[in-house]
Structures are given as structure tokens and as C-alpha cells.
């Protein structure tokens, strides 16, 4: 089991051979814990939730992953738009 900061997951994605299926990518990251500003989660499980069946590049995987991450993964804890 390994862990990686969210800001560094792109380096993991670069290690895959593309195109890669969602299932293969999810299995590849099954033992990786991703660390967020406010929490953590299993990277393989997040990849498995992505909507694409296949990723053409690390950028595709990263973009799709951003759509399934929990709210605490994005931005600073406790911040919201419009709060003064």
C-alpha cells in the first residue's frame, strides 16, 4: 500500500501505457491512497467511478478523475465561493 498527495498523482498516471481501460487503470491504483488537503481515499476506487471506458492519455484520466472526487479533494477546507 502506498500513498501519494493529490498534487502528485499525475506522475503515477504517466507510468501507464495508453490507451488504457478504466478497469486496468483502477486495478493498477487499487493499493494507492491519495491524500487530499482534508482527507484521503483509494485512488483505484475513484478511477473505477470515472465515466470513460478508456483513457487515451494521462491528461484524459486526470480530467475524468476530477469529476468523481469528493468535495474535500478540491480547494482548501472550509472555503466556498461567495463567502466574505
C-alpha positions in Angstrom: 0.0 0.0 0.0 1.4 3.4 -1.0 0.1 6.9 -0.6 0.5 10.0 -2.8 -0.5 13.6 -2.5 -3.3 14.6 -4.9 -0.9 17.2 -6.4 1.4 14.4 -7.4 -1.0 11.8 -9.0 -0.1 12.9 -12.5 3.3 11.3 -12.1 1.6 8.0 -11.4 -0.7 8.4 -14.4 2.4 9.0 -16.6 3.6 5.4 -15.7 0.6 3.7 -17.5 0.7 2.7 -21.2 -2.1 4.5 -23.1 -4.7 3.8 -24.3 -5.7 2.1 -21.1 -9.1 0.8 -20.0 -10.8 2.2 -16.9 -10.7 -1.3 -15.4 -7.0 -1.8 -15.9 -6.2 1.7 -14.5 -8.4 1.1 -11.5 -6.6 -2.2 -10.8 -3.2 -0.5 -11.2 -4.1 2.0 -8.5 -6.0 -0.3 -6.2 -3.3 -0.1 -3.5 -2.7 3.6 -3.7 -4.1 6.0 -1.1 -4.5 9.6 -2.4 -4.1 12.3 0.2 -6.2 15.5 -0.1 -6.0 18.8 1.8 -8.8 17.5 4.0 -8.9 13.7 3.9 -7.8 10.7 1.8 -9.3 8.0 -0.4 -8.5 5.0 -2.5 -7.3 6.1 -6.0 -8.3 2.8 -7.6 -11.9 3.2 -6.4 -12.0 6.8 -7.7 -10.7 5.7 -11.1 -13.3 2.9 -11.2 -16.0 5.6 -10.8 -14.9 7.5 -13.8 -17.3 7.7 -16.7 -14.9 6.9 -19.5 -14.4 3.3 -20.5 -10.9 4.0 -21.8 -8.3 6.8 -21.4 -6.2 8.0 -24.3 -3.7 9.8 -22.1 -2.7 10.7 -18.6 -4.5 14.1 -19.1 -7.7 12.3 -20.0 -7.5 10.2 -16.9 -6.8 13.2 -14.7 -9.7 15.2 -16.2 -12.2 12.4 -15.8 -11.0 11.8 -12.2 -11.7 15.4 -11.2 -15.4 14.7 -11.9 -15.7 11.9 -9.3 -13.5 13.2 -6.5 -15.2 14.2 -3.2 -15.6 17.9 -2.4 -12.8 17.8 0.2 -10.4 17.0 -2.6 -10.9 20.3 -4.3 -9.6 23.5 -2.9 -8.9 24.4 0.7 -11.1 23.0 3.5 -14.0 25.2 4.6 -13.8 27.6 1.6 -16.7 28.3 -0.7 -17.4 30.7 -3.4 -19.1 33.9 -2.3 -18.1 33.7 1.4 -16.6 37.0 2.6 
